[in-house]
Amino acid sequence: MLNILGTPSAKKDAIGKAKGSQLKVSVTATPVAGRATDHMVRFLAHEFGVTPRDIEVVFGRFNVNKQLRIKSPKSLPAVISNELSLQERDA
């Protein structure tokens, strides 16, 4: 499960740092009829090494606050890997 704070109409597709319990994700698509969410799913599928079918939008399809379920990710984006490493080190 991944909680997302989305930013549509950005200059580039990017995964930012966590803000509270949400991961900031920016996409270039405009927020019209769920297109930004669809674009975000395709972008994140590539980042996690899965197909778009492996990502389910649990809620927030038409909202900047989203929750996604990613089935069996093959890789983790650097920002998530780095955050997990910091948490393990501080534990």
C-alpha positions as CSV (number, residue, x, y, z in Angstrom):
1,M,0.0,0.0,0.0
2,L,1.3,3.4,-0.9
3,N,-0.3,6.7,0.2
4,I,0.2,9.4,-2.4
5,L,0.0,13.2,-2.5
6,G,-0.3,13.8,-6.2
7,T,0.6,16.9,-8.2
8,P,-0.8,17.0,-11.7
9,S,0.4,19.3,-14.5
10,A,4.0,19.2,-13.3
11,K,7.0,20.0,-15.5
12,K,8.2,16.4,-15.2
13,D,7.1,13.0,-13.8
14,A,8.9,12.5,-10.5
15,I,8.7,10.9,-7.1
16,G,9.5,13.3,-4.4
17,K,10.1,12.9,-0.7
18,A,7.6,11.7,1.8
19,K,5.3,14.3,3.4
20,G,4.0,12.8,6.6
21,S,2.6,9.4,5.6
22,Q,2.3,10.3,2.0
23,L,4.8,10.1,-0.9
24,K,4.8,13.1,-3.2
25,V,4.4,12.1,-6.8
26,S,4.3,14.7,-9.6
27,V,3.0,13.9,-13.1
28,T,2.8,15.9,-16.3
29,A,-0.8,14.9,-17.2
30,T,-3.6,17.3,-16.5
31,P,-6.3,16.4,-13.9
32,V,-9.1,15.8,-16.4
33,A,-11.4,12.8,-16.0
34,G,-8.8,10.8,-14.0
35,R,-6.1,11.1,-16.8
36,A,-3.5,12.3,-14.3
37,T,-4.1,9.2,-12.1
38,D,-3.9,6.9,-15.1
39,H,-0.7,8.6,-16.1
40,M,0.6,8.3,-12.5
41,V,-0.2,4.5,-12.5
42,R,1.8,4.0,-15.7
43,F,4.7,6.0,-14.4
44,L,4.8,4.2,-11.1
45,A,4.4,0.8,-12.8
46,H,7.7,1.5,-14.6
47,E,9.3,2.7,-11.3
48,F,8.3,-0.4,-9.4
49,G,9.0,-2.8,-12.2
50,V,5.4,-4.0,-12.6
51,T,2.6,-3.6,-15.2
52,P,-0.1,-1.0,-14.8
53,R,-2.5,-3.9,-14.1
54,D,-0.5,-4.6,-11.0
55,I,-1.4,-1.3,-9.5
56,E,-4.9,-0.8,-8.0
57,V,-6.2,2.7,-7.1
58,V,-7.9,1.9,-3.8
59,F,-9.2,5.4,-3.5
60,G,-8.5,8.9,-4.8
61,R,-8.8,8.5,-8.5
62,F,-10.1,12.1,-8.9
63,N,-8.3,13.5,-5.9
64,V,-4.7,14.5,-5.1
65,N,-4.8,12.2,-2.0
66,K,-4.6,8.6,-3.2
67,Q,-3.9,5.2,-2.0
68,L,-2.5,2.6,-4.3
69,R,-1.9,-1.1,-3.9
70,I,1.1,-2.4,-5.8
71,K,1.2,-6.1,-6.3
72,S,4.6,-7.8,-6.0
73,P,6.9,-4.8,-6.8
74,K,10.1,-6.0,-8.5
75,S,12.1,-2.9,-7.5
76,L,11.8,0.2,-5.2
77,P,12.4,3.7,-6.4
78,A,15.5,5.3,-4.9
79,V,13.5,7.7,-2.6
80,I,11.7,4.8,-1.0
81,S,14.9,2.6,-0.7
82,N,16.7,5.5,0.9
83,E,13.9,6.2,3.4
84,L,13.7,2.5,4.4
85,S,17.5,2.5,4.9
86,L,17.3,5.6,7.2
87,Q,14.5,4.0,9.2
88,E,16.4,0.8,9.7
89,R,19.5,2.7,10.7
90,D,17.6,4.8,13.3
91,A,15.9,1.8,14.8
